[in-house]
Amino acid sequence: MSLHHNALETHDSSWPGPGGPQDIFAKEDPDWPLPRIVRGDDIYLFDEAGNRFIDFSSGPVASNLGHNNRRVIEAIKEQAEKLCFAQSRVARTNENIDLADALAQVAGPGYERAFFVSGGSEAIDTAVKFSRQWAYARGELNRTRMVSLMPSYHGGLISTLGLGGDEVPIEVFRDMTVVSEKIDAPLTYRPPEGMTQEENEDRILADFAETLDRVGPEKVLAFIFEPVGGVASGANVLSNRFLKSIRQTCNAHGILMIADEVMAGAGRTGSFLASAHTPDGKPDLVVLAKGIGAGYTPLGIMLAPASMVDELARLTGYPYGHTAAANPLSCAIGLAALQETLERDLIGNAARVGAYLQQQLMGLADECPVIGDVRGRGLLLGTEIVADPVTKRSFSGEISAPDRIRRIAFDHGLTIYGRRTNNGRFGDALMSSPPLITTMEQVDEMVAGFGAAVKDFMDEAVRLGAKIG
Ligand SMILES: Cc1ncc(COP(=O)(O)O)c(C=O)c1O
């Protein structure tokens, strides 16, 4: 299937007058204007000329329920009529209490309390701040250091850029952010030459122990990780074995584990929490965002055990907040989205449809040798693009495969999320993460469009002088 989306040609990415859309802040790319989206329905987005695009990555892995979900829209209307705002330090609201209660039930023991903020980065910042307050209140004044994985991503605030494993923004903000200790992420597609996956994990676990020795384990506050990665690692999956060992080391030294499930949580991986797939590495705190608001509202959440929250409340408390924290409108939307997810068994659907999508994308590799790997869990999949599937060599600097394919895909009726991180040092991946409502038939439609885009990319790469294979 190849659709022609001629409306793209009527828009420039530069903007002639004042104002303009958000993307004009990014590096100018006049050859590749973005579509102007005016409407969404089911897994589809429509531009002003009526062209239809499959939302192949759920925006940036957020629109779990697709678009135009009636239950959520009714909840928005009803709540907007009733109460839009009451600040959480000034008043309690039913919407805050109801969503916290529902989350405690679905997240299970160990995650009885929920702290609500406005998005993923803010929720990560909250989890780090909460961890520090917990250490401080208990007299562990030296605990300030964080350990994270390279590559990884934990948000775009100055506080979280240093925590993440993308060297590009860290270079810009090095003197302004707190750069964490980094250990290698055990990349399943790219273990060092000659090493098995387990040998690579053991190498990294030994490095973790050495890092703690060097820093002083009593100074380490927390280890933060994505159970299934996002763009930075192309949905790399951490094993139960790896996280079990990290858990044991953290327990031995009183170090907390924070699971960044901003992308992976809320059912996308086939269980409500992605951490449930790795039960021996159970985190102390879990951070949710994106899918929990399903794209209908800005919402980020830190889940924490009642034991920690209640003990801390008896000591110093956690006395920080934001104006929009636990916003009743956002909480009502979050509750409607959660109920929809549970009642329609969209978590089970993510597991089933995700397995089929992974299989179909792998099948494309026969015709498209640049598809090196398709990995992830449920409907959180990453497709790695390589110039050579045998050596796993990536495309060179000038050809950013994720950016090129993302743009070409518009012509085949798909919007895709993916960008080059770490200057492509760990490979180039695109997110294959459609809404959790996706059907098997829709998978066939999206794989046909994606395959056509990848084939066009291969032709273009050859034209630009790249050698494939
Ligand atoms: C794993 C992960 N953590 C944190 C964030 C930051 O979330 P937000 O963009 O909502 O601030 C993201 C966003 O892409 C993410 O993928």
The ligand as an SDF file (V2000), in Angstrom:
LIG
                    3D

 16 16  0  0  0  0  0  0  0  0999 V2000
   11.7350    6.3690   29.8180 C   0  0  0  0  0  0  0  0  0  0  0  0
   11.3480    7.8090   29.8760 C   0  0  0  0  0  0  0  0  0  0  0  0
   11.5020    8.4880   31.0180 N   0  0  0  0  0  0  0  0  0  0  0  0
   11.1480    9.7750   31.1310 C   0  0  0  0  0  0  0  0  0  0  0  0
   10.6160   10.4710   30.0640 C   0  0  0  0  0  0  0  0  0  0  0  0
   10.2120   11.9150   30.2060 C   0  0  0  0  0  0  0  0  0  0  0  0
    8.8300   12.0230   30.1500 O   0  0  0  0  0  0  0  0  0  0  0  0
    8.1170   13.3860   29.6820 P   0  0  0  0  0  0  0  0  0  0  0  0
    8.4830   13.5820   28.2610 O   0  0  0  0  0  0  0  0  0  0  0  0
    6.6590   13.1310   29.9300 O   0  0  0  0  0  0  0  0  0  0  0  0
    8.6300   14.4810   30.5600 O   0  0  0  0  0  0  0  0  0  0  0  0
   10.4380    9.8020   28.8460 C   0  0  0  0  0  0  0  0  0  0  0  0
    9.9200   10.5200   27.6640 C   0  0  0  0  0  0  0  0  0  0  0  0
   10.1110   10.1330   26.5370 O   0  0  0  0  0  0  0  0  0  0  0  0
   10.8180    8.4370   28.7400 C   0  0  0  0  0  0  0  0  0  0  0  0
   10.6700    7.7600   27.5990 O   0  0  0  0  0  0  0  0  0  0  0  0
  1  2  1  0
  2  3  1  0
  2 15  2  0
  3  4  2  0
  4  5  1  0
  5  6  1  0
  5 12  2  0
  6  7  1  0
  7  8  1  0
  8  9  2  0
  8 10  1  0
  8 11  1  0
 12 13  1  0
 12 15  1  0
 13 14  2  0
 15 16  1  0
M  END
$$$$
